[in-house]
Amino acid sequence: MILAVIATFIYISYRAFTLNLDGWYASFASISLYLAEIYGCGLMFLYFFQIWEIVEPEAVPPLDDRSVDVFIPTYNEDPELLRGTISAAISLDYPHKTYVLDDGNRAEVAALAMELGALYINRETNLHAKAGNLNHAMEITHGEFVVIFDADHVSRRDFITRLLGYFSDDKMGFVQTPHSFYNFDNFHGILDYKKQQYWEEGELFYNVIQPGKNYWNAVSFCGSAAMFRRSALEDVGLVATETITEDMHTGLRMHARGWKSLFVNERMVSGQAATDVTTFNTQRLRWGEGNLGVFAYDNPITMPGLTLAQRLGYVGSMLSWTTGIQKLQLYIAPMLMLLTGVPPVAELSWTLGIITVVYMMTIWTAVKITGNGHGHLMGTELTHMASFWTQIVSTYRAIFKRKKTTFVVTSKRGRQTNRIRKFILPQCLYIAGSALSIAWASTMYSVGLSHDLNGLIVGSILLLIQSWFAWQVIRRALRMMDEVGRAWRHPCAVNVEYTYVDEEGGSHTGHGVSCDLNEQGLGFHAFEVIPNEHEVEVVISAMGVAAHCRGKIHYKSQMIKSVSRRDGNVQSWRYGLQFIEPSSACLASVWRLCSDYATARMYDQFEARKRHKSTDSIERVLVNSTFAEQRVNLPLVLQLPDGERISTVTEGLSPNGCMFLIDRSPAVGQELNLELITPLGVVTSTATVTGIKQVCLGATALEFPELQFGKFVAESRSLLLSLCTASKQNAIAQVVTLRPPEKRLPNARPAILTGLTSLAAAILAIVFTLSWHRDALLISRASHSTQVSPGMRDKLAQMVNDLVNDPAADEARIVELHGILWQLKDKEGLAKLDELLLQREVETFSARLCRAQTLDNVRRYAEAERIYNLMMPVLDAPKNREHRQDLLLSAARNQANLNNTTAAIALLDQIDRTVLTKNSALRREYAGLLVEGDRPAQAIDLLAQNPHPELEELRMLGTIYSSLGEFPNAVAAYEQILASHEGGIETQVALAENAMWGKDYPLAISTFQEVLRQDATNHQALENIAFAFLWSGDGKRALDAWEQLLAKVPHRLDYQLAFAQSMQLVGSGFTEQQIDLVKFIAGEVVATPNNEMMTETLVNVLSQLGQPQLLMPLLTSLVERQPDRIKLRLQLVNLLKASGQFELADQHLEMLVSATSGVEAAPALRYVTTPAPGFERAQ
């Protein structure tokens, strides 16, 4: 429980942060659902408080010589039903007086009371209904203690003796026992005979809550099956008459006066639960209205005399009748979410789902554990669905129509009314509403008007689950009248000894085993033919009780008929016997068998697997016995050595022995003869009692003997072995094993009723959705179309005009249409919408974002920036999350347009990685900004994250690697492009250039050659391959390549320099054309002596060629620009001397003498600098 409370606080605290406050409706829907959850948690806390300590009082001996009055109030109940209650009350094993309190003034009830030996009390009026009836009897009776039984409550014989001892405490005001029911297929119960499971809503109350109330002295009086001290009732003014739930009110007043209460958790009565939807809701309406009405008279919160624990206990019990309002909120929340598109939470996230599931599992686990096996999730939810509207009505009437309430007696047999429509209308409307909302939301999603797939899935699942419960309620409500109106047939397997006289006057006696039993007749199996419509005398016996009845066979059905070599003749008949004028003694015995045996045996089976069940369970004994391999119920006749015959039925059978239940067993070790009557024949054998198990069935102590077979007569052993084998077969099992018929629930009528209404609702939703959202549907179609027809364009244009002319135009519609026109590149329509957005003050998040984007488009970046800055603080609000990525991207582009690269990158850093993964263009844009922001490594990481990069991403990677000087990586990127058989010559050129810059000259040259094979005129390839030849040291091919290029562009300086460097590299063997070309270059250099590298290179080349007339002006120019170059000046001096210009040579020598001395290294060969990416060569 503590863990559940902690989980609840965590869940409720977390839910406070998930409220959807986006608008008045969203706030209302979200807060109302949240309050409903808090209310449910509050009731759960009160439940846990009430069961904090379970107290099961020990049995005590009864008080001696006390006077006890037993009251049976009645109004309009069937006298035959009353007979069982009165008979059981008369048979109570403590001296007492039984009073039948008839508010119906019926002569037949008076006669019945006289017949059975009870006292009859009536009154002239029905004032205050049941409470007035009881008070009237209290005034004219005098017993020290009072027992109250409802008209259908058949009591156990030891009821008084079991409870009276607790009144040794003089302050003990009343002792309450649980209400159990014998009609197990009641309206709200969960019954599965095969799994031996039964549950109804009182299970948790009587087995957990009431024992927990013992600890707090706050036990609730439940109107029946309770014993009172008369003086305690008199102390509070007798039974409360102000409300229609006199029981709760009376118990409350007794506690306030200081009287004690106690709950004894033993099933001591069995009554009839609500059989159908009308009685169920009529009963719950009275209970809910009455319990809540108590607040107006004796509010347990403020009533003096109660302890805090008692106040909380009563508040918890009384407020449990208000859960219908909370349940309605939970039921319709997903429906409203699908219809409006507004979820009751800020976001349907995985976190919320996981926390909710963990919370619910924790709570239900706590309920299961604390419920000690009496909690049932499906049954609880089914009961809530069946009663939620009745609880809402009862709450309304208790608040607003309290003075008009009347006590309505619940019908014990048959419907309360034949008009059941109003009782299932809420469930029918819920199913139809679920179909309508699911169809609506599905249509909206399928046509693109909604994108909330999570909401559609979650909402639909919740509605389908609750609709299934509503469907089950409707199926139960539409059961046939004859199924809910007839007397309950108690399933039981007891010995039936029958005797009849045939047509010839011969008397026949046989044994069978019962299938079901009630006060009207008997169903039983027998293995011989009994003539139809014959009168039969039967003795129905079990646990020492024998009912002698006379009846007529009115139903006969052959269950088995077969002939085989192995098994012989197998035959069995099912008979229906209707009693004929049963005597009072007969009916009293029948009622006792039904209540004390049949009902008790069924509960024993149902509760055998529950942890609190004691070890004397009959079912557990059978499970643990080796003599009960087969659960077989067959007539068994035992003959003791003294000649006494005992008739019973087997409970278990094996090839070695059997077990049976009896009130007085033969002694252990005693030998006896037995006859086992089977469908195959009679098995006759001796047997020995090998053991006896002591068990208790209600108030009756019983014994479970184990018989071990001895000597078989004739073919009895073979019959037994065949029977043990055949009992596993379905046909035999139906006869030899008690298998009551399962509840028959209709399918056709509920399917037609709910199916037609749901279909109509769904069709209506689809048609209404498509017609109501005509414009939105047009926008959706346009957004998903690759081509838009002229007609659709005209409709979109008309929609634009309508929006422009509408001062109250929907902002969401403007934004949607703007996006469509942007895709369609409709400049005219976009201009109109842009003007509209710029003119009006927009309020919604999406409209403000669209306005900012429009300002960006018209280059009003500063204004757009202000809007983005206002939107950023609310970016992570749940209602805005769908626009998060668009806002971040638009704001980043805005900052890039403002040349604030750092801010743009910071915004893009916040974009969801999944968005980047799906959008290649966005990745390239982001990477470009990263490069611009001097973060190329991050750009590379971003682009390299894609395991299958697109071509443009690879090109960008190559460019970035190249700019960083990582030429091998750049080459790898371009090779990946070429490997995909795309990219073309441009990519080949880029690959070759990076290979060349990375000094992979063979790759560069081979790639350039491949380009030239494809396009011999590709000037860029011709130029670059010439550089590659030069830088790789292949002077000869470099010289030829540059000669060709200079033939086309003779005046380009970088070509001239590369040609000269190539000649310098070759050294000799030049052609006349090459010599003439270098002379031409030298002449141009002399004319424009600005390039020192060119001049120096030409000096070296012309020196090799022996061209002094060209060399002289070049050296002169070079020495003038570089006077400190000693070797150059010496070279000029030598050249001057060789040409006879000695005076000028001497002048240069004098300059050398006066210059700073020093040794200069010989001039090294210098090449054109390797160009970096983006290098612009001088023209």
Stockholm file with secondary structure:
# STOCKHOLM 1.0

chainA/1-1179         MILAVIATFIYISYRAFTLNLDGWYASFASISLYLAEIYGCGLMFLYFFQIWEIVEPEAVPPLDDRSVDVFIPTYNEDPELLRGTISAAISLDYPHKTYVLDDGNRAEVAALAMELGALYINRETNLHAKAGNLNHAMEITHGEFVVIFDADHVSRRDFITRLLGYFSDDKMGFVQTPHSFYNFDNFHGILDYKKQQYWEEGELFYNVIQPGKNYWNAVSFCGSAAMFRRSALEDVGLVATETITEDMHTGLRMHARGWKSLFVNERMVSGQAATDVTTFNTQRLRWGEGNLGVFAYDNPITMPGLTLAQRLGYVGSMLSWTTGIQKLQLYIAPMLMLLTGVPPVAELSWTLGIITVVYMMTIWTAVKITGNGHGHLMGTELTHMASFWTQIVSTYRAIFKRKKTTFVVTSKRGRQTNRIRKFILPQCLYIAGSALSIAWASTMYSVGLSHDLNGLIVGSILLLIQSWFAWQVIRRALRMMDEVGRAWRHPCAVNVEYTYVDEEGGSHTGHGVSCDLNEQGLGFHAFEVIPNEHEVEVVISAMGVAAHCRGKIHYKSQMIKSVSRRDGNVQSWRYGLQFIEPSSACLASVWRLCSDYATARMYDQFEARKRHKSTDSIERVLVNSTFAEQRVNLPLVLQLPDGERISTVTEGLSPNGCMFLIDRSPAVGQELNLELITPLGVVTSTATVTGIKQVCLGATALEFPELQFGKFVAESRSLLLSLCTASKQNAIAQVVTLRPPEKRLPNARPAILTGLTSLAAAILAIVFTLSWHRDALLISRASHSTQVSPGMRDKLAQMVNDLVNDPAADEARIVELHGILWQLKDKEGLAKLDELLLQREVETFSARLCRAQTLDNVRRYAEAERIYNLMMPVLDAPKNREHRQDLLLSAARNQANLNNTTAAIALLDQIDRTVLTKNSALRREYAGLLVEGDRPAQAIDLLAQNPHPELEELRMLGTIYSSLGEFPNAVAAYEQILASHEGGIETQVALAENAMWGKDYPLAISTFQEVLRQDATNHQALENIAFAFLWSGDGKRALDAWEQLLAKVPHRLDYQLAFAQSMQLVGSGFTEQQIDLVKFIAGEVVATPNNEMMTETLVNVLSQLGQPQLLMPLLTSLVERQPDRIKLRLQLVNLLKASGQFELADQHLEMLVSATSGVEAAPALRYVTTPAPGFERAQ
#=GR chainA/1-1179 SS CHHHHHHHHHHHHHHGGGBCCSSHHHHHHHHHHHHHHHHHHHHHHHHHHHTSSCCCCCCCCCCSSCCEEEEEEESSCCHHHHHHHHHHHHTCSSCCEEEEEETTCCHHHHHHHHHHTCEEEECSCCTTHHHHHHHHHHHHCCCSEEEECCTTCEECTTHHHHHGGGGGSTTEEEEECCCEESCTTCTTCEEETTTTEEECTHHHIIIIIHHHHHHHTCCCCCSSSEEEEHHHHHHTTSSCCSSSCHHHHHHHHHHHTTCEEEECCSCCEEECCCCSHHHHHHHHHHHHHHHHHGGGTSCTTTCTTCCHHHHHHHHHHHHGGGHHHHHHHHHHHHHHHHHHSCCSBSCCCHHHHHHHHHHHHHHHHHHHHHTTTCCCHHHHHHHHHHHHHHHHHHHHHHHHCGGGCCCCCCCSSSCSCSCCHHHHHHHHHHHHHHHHHHHHHHHHHHTTSCCCHHHHHHHHHHHHHHHHHHHHHHHHHTCCHHHHHSCCCEECCCEEEEEEECTTSCEEEEEEEEEEEETTEEEEEESSCCCTTCEEEEEEEETTEEEEEEEEEEEEEEEEEEEETTTEEEEEEEEEEEESSCCHHHHHHHHHIIIIIIIHHHHHHHTTTSTTCCTTCHHHHHHTCTTCSBCCCCEEEEECTTSCEEEEEEEEEETTEEEECBSSCCCTTCEEEEEEEETTEEEEEEEEEEEEEEEEETTEEEEEEEEEEEEECTTHHHHHHHHHHHTTSHHHHHHHSCCCCCCCCCSHHHHHHHHHHHHHHHHHHHHHHHHHTHHHHHHHHHHTCSSCCHHHHHHHHHHHHHHHHCTTCCHHHHHHHHHHHHHHTCHHHHHHHHHHHHHSCCCSHHHHHHHHHHHHHTTCHHHHHHHHHHHGGGTTSGGGGGGHHHHHHHHHHHHHHTTCHHHHHHHHTTSCHHHHHHCHHHHHHHHHHHHHTTCHHHHHHHHHTCSSCCHHHHHHHHHHHHHTTCHHHHHHHHHHHHHTTCSHHHHHHHHHHHHHHTTCHHHHHHHHHHHHHHCTTCHHHHHHHHHHHHHTTCHHHHHHHHHHHHHHSTTCHHHHHHHHHHHHHHCSCCCHHHHHHHHHHHHHHHHSCCCHHHHHHHHHHHHHHTCHHHHHHHHHHHHHHCTTCHHHHHHHHHHHHHTTCHHHHHHHHHHHHHSCCCCCCCCCCCCCCCCCTTCCCCC
#=GC SS_cons          CHHHHHHHHHHHHHHGGGBCCSSHHHHHHHHHHHHHHHHHHHHHHHHHHHTSSCCCCCCCCCCSSCCEEEEEEESSCCHHHHHHHHHHHHTCSSCCEEEEEETTCCHHHHHHHHHHTCEEEECSCCTTHHHHHHHHHHHHCCCSEEEECCTTCEECTTHHHHHGGGGGSTTEEEEECCCEESCTTCTTCEEETTTTEEECTHHHIIIIIHHHHHHHTCCCCCSSSEEEEHHHHHHTTSSCCSSSCHHHHHHHHHHHTTCEEEECCSCCEEECCCCSHHHHHHHHHHHHHHHHHGGGTSCTTTCTTCCHHHHHHHHHHHHGGGHHHHHHHHHHHHHHHHHHSCCSBSCCCHHHHHHHHHHHHHHHHHHHHHTTTCCCHHHHHHHHHHHHHHHHHHHHHHHHCGGGCCCCCCCSSSCSCSCCHHHHHHHHHHHHHHHHHHHHHHHHHHTTSCCCHHHHHHHHHHHHHHHHHHHHHHHHHTCCHHHHHSCCCEECCCEEEEEEECTTSCEEEEEEEEEEEETTEEEEEESSCCCTTCEEEEEEEETTEEEEEEEEEEEEEEEEEEEETTTEEEEEEEEEEEESSCCHHHHHHHHHIIIIIIIHHHHHHHTTTSTTCCTTCHHHHHHTCTTCSBCCCCEEEEECTTSCEEEEEEEEEETTEEEECBSSCCCTTCEEEEEEEETTEEEEEEEEEEEEEEEEETTEEEEEEEEEEEEECTTHHHHHHHHHHHTTSHHHHHHHSCCCCCCCCCSHHHHHHHHHHHHHHHHHHHHHHHHHTHHHHHHHHHHTCSSCCHHHHHHHHHHHHHHHHCTTCCHHHHHHHHHHHHHHTCHHHHHHHHHHHHHSCCCSHHHHHHHHHHHHHTTCHHHHHHHHHHHGGGTTSGGGGGGHHHHHHHHHHHHHHTTCHHHHHHHHTTSCHHHHHHCHHHHHHHHHHHHHTTCHHHHHHHHHTCSSCCHHHHHHHHHHHHHTTCHHHHHHHHHHHHHTTCSHHHHHHHHHHHHHHTTCHHHHHHHHHHHHHHCTTCHHHHHHHHHHHHHTTCHHHHHHHHHHHHHHSTTCHHHHHHHHHHHHHHCSCCCHHHHHHHHHHHHHHHHSCCCHHHHHHHHHHHHHHTCHHHHHHHHHHHHHHCTTCHHHHHHHHHHHHHTTCHHHHHHHHHHHHHSCCCCCCCCCCCCCCCCCTTCCCCC
//
